[in-house]
Amino acid sequence: MGYLKFKDLKYIYFPFRLIWRIWFYVLIIISILIMAPFMLILTSEEKYYPIFWKVMRGWSFFLIYGMGFRLKVEREQEIDRNKSYMFCANHASLIDPWVLISTSKNPIVFVGKKELVKLPIFGFFYKKVVVMVDRNDAKSRKNVYGRAKNRLKNGTSVAIFPEGFVPTENVVLAPFKNGAFSLAIEHQIPIVPQVYYDGKRLFSWDFFKGAPGVFRVKQCRFIETDNLVMEDKNKLKEKTHNVIYNELIIDELYMKDTDRPNNEREFKSPL
């Protein structure tokens, strides 16, 4: 009986969590409307991208802290402001892209989902600054990396969530796709593995789950690609996967959330 009462207690928090989730979208809509005139200018030409990136970083901090999160970032190695990198992170939450933006002063272009173009207002600017990929179109998946190459030639870094989607919450880390590692080898740029421990616990796709808290990030030592050739792509992919996976499986909070009973863990991202 005591267990049932404790279990039922969680439903009391549902209305508050729903309001908190709605607040996230309110913050996005209001901030985009305010920034829209500046965004139109800053997305009009490639030369404005470094300034645009600073605006995006400020916006990311605004959303993260506006939702009651605090960032705790551990860096085993610092990025060089004059180099390009391939950022790779695990993906478990809608907040992940903003976390990645906030942690880098270097301008980064994302390889992102085409589906996000459908979002009102946000989608208009999204398609201007993100290299989009249609996951259901083999030609789109192939062409996206040609467009990303052009950004790398200009000294910009690239960020990819190499799982390619947000897996169900019982998955520790889904297998990685090849694209990020092909690009990294072709341009001889380091892989920057980033580990996000708290996304699925604090801000999963389940509207009735989550709460403000500390969002922990670990930027692991870079994986160099000097002298690698395309035949090394799978080894590079496996090495990057192992770095992130090994960090996740030793984190008690992450694994406690991952190992929940089946009826509580199968909520899947709509994107």
N, C-alpha and C positions, 0 to 999 in steps of 0.2 A: 504493500500500500504506500509506504514511504517513497519507494522508487517511482511509482506512478505519479505521485504528487510532484516530485522533483522534475520528472519528465514533462508533465503538463505545464510546469512553470515557464518553460521556454516560449510558450505561445503568447504569454503576456507581453513579450518583447516584440512580437511581430509588427504591430502598428508603428512602433517607434523605428524599427529597422526599415519599414517601408517608407516612412517620411524621410529618413536619413538618405535612403537611396534616391528618392525623388529630388532631394536637395542637390545631389550630384549633378543631375541633368539641368536643374535650375542654374547652378553655377556655370555650367558649360554654355548654356544658351545666353545668359546675361553677359558673360565675359566676351563671347564671340560677337554679339551685337555691338558691344562697346568698341571692340578692336577692329571691327569690319572695315572701316575706312582706311586704317593703317595697313591692314592685311592686304587690301586690294592693291595698294602701292607696292608693298614689300614682296608680293608674289608675282608682280608684273614682269620682272626681269631677274635673270640668274644672278646678276651682280649684287642684288640686295639680300641674297640668301644669308650671309653671315649676320646681318642685322635682324633678319627674320628669325634666325635661330635664337638670338638673345631674347627676343619677344616670346618665343615659344618656351624658353627656359623659365622666364618669369611667370608665364601662364601655368606651366606645369607645377611650379612651387605653390602658386595660388590655389590650384585645384587640390593638390595633395594635402596642404595644411588646412585648406578650407573644409576638407572632409574629416579633419581631426587626426590625420596621420602625421607621424614624425618619421623622418628618414634617418637610418643609422647605417652609414656606408663604411665598409672596410675595404681598403685598397691595398692589395699586395704589390701592385705596380702602378705607377702614374702614367698617364698618356702624355705624349709629346704634342704640343700645340701645332707643330709644323708637319705632322705625319698623318697619313690616312690609316684607318683601322677597319676591321670587320667586327662589329659588336654582335655577340650571340648570347641570348639569355633564354632561360626557360619561361614558358608562357602559361599562366594560370588565372589571369585576372584582366579585367578591362583597364585597370589602372597601370598596368605594366609599361605601355609606351610612354606615359608621362613620367614614370620613374626613370626610365632610360634617358629621356631627354634631360631631366633635371640633374643627372649625374655626370653629364659631359659638357664641358665648355666648348669642345670642338664641334663645328657644324656636322650634323649627321643627316643623311637622307634614309628614309625607311623604305624597305620593300614591304608593301602592305596589301591587305585584302581589298579586292575590287568592291566587295559588298558594302564597305563603309561609305562609298560614294552616295549611297541612297539616303544617308542621314541628312536631314534638313540643315541648311546653312553650313554645318561642319563639312559636309561632303563636297561643297563647292571649292573650299580651300584645300581640302584633303587631296583632291585630284591634281592640284597645281604643284604640290610639293612632295608627294609620295610617288615612288615608282610602283605602280599598281600591277597586281597579278590576279588573273581569273584562275582559280585553282582547278576548275573543271575544263579548262581549255589548254591542251598541250602546247599549242602555238604561243599562247600568252605566256605560259610558264617559261618557254624557251626565249622569247623576245625580251622578257623583263630584264634579263641579265645584260643584254646589249645596252639598254637604257641606263642601267646602274653603272656600267663601265664609263659612260660619259661623265657621270658625277665624280667617279674616282679619279679620272684624269684631271679634274679641276681641283684636286686636293681635299675633297669632301670625304668623310667616312661614311660607311654604310652600316645599317643595323637590320638584322633579320632575326625573327624568332624561328629558329631552324626546325622546330617541330612542325611548323606549317599550319597549325591550328591549336586551339585550346583543348587538350584531352579531357576526358572525364576525370573526376577528382580522385578516383582510386588508382590512377596511373602516376607513378613517381616522375617519369620523364619519358615522353614518347620518342620513337626513333627520329633521327634528324634527316632532313632532305639534303640533296647534294649542292644546291645552288650557291650557298654562302661559301662553301669550301672551294668550289671551282673558281669563283671570283677572287678569293683570297690568294690562291696559288697563281692565278694568271697575273695578278697585279703585285704579287710578292708583298702583301701587307699582313701584319700580325692579326691573329684572332684574339679578341678580347672576351673571354668567357665571363659572364655575369650571372650570379645566382640570386634569385628572388625567393626568399623563404616563406613569405607571409601572405602572398596574393590570394590563394584559395581559402585561407583562413579568415582574412580580414575583409576581402572584397571579391568574393567569388561571383559567378553568374546567378547564383540563387539569391533572389531579392530579399529573402527572409533569413539570410545568414550574413554575418559580418559585424564589425564594430570598429570604431576608431582605435588606433594603437600604433605601435612602432613597426615600421616596414623596414626589415633588415635586407641589406644588399651587400654582396661580396663580389668585388672585382678581382678575379683570380689573376695569377701571373699569365702574361701573354704567351700565346703559342706561336712561335715564329714560323714563317713559311719560306724563308730564304732557301734557295736551291731546291725547293720541292717542285715536282712536275705533276702533271695531271694523273699519272698512275698512282700518286701518293694521296689522292683525294679521299679515298675511303679510310685510310689510316688516320688522316687529319680529322675527318669527321668523327671517327671512333674515339680519338684522343680527346676531342672537345666534349663529346657526349660523356665520356668517363669522368672528366674533371667536374662537370656540373652535377652529374648523377651521384658521384661519391660525396659531394658536399651535401646534397639533399638527404641522402639516406642516413646520415649521422646526426641530422637535426631533429630533435625530439618533437618539437612543435609541428614541423612539417609532416613528419611521418605519422604522428597521432591523427592529424587531419586526413591524411591519405588513407589510413587503415580503418576508417569508420565502417560500420556495417553497410551492407549492400543497399539497403533501403534509404540510406542517407548520403550516398556518395556519387550517385549516377547523374546528377544534374549536369547537362552538357551545354557548352557555349553555343548560341545560335549562329555564330559567325565562323 
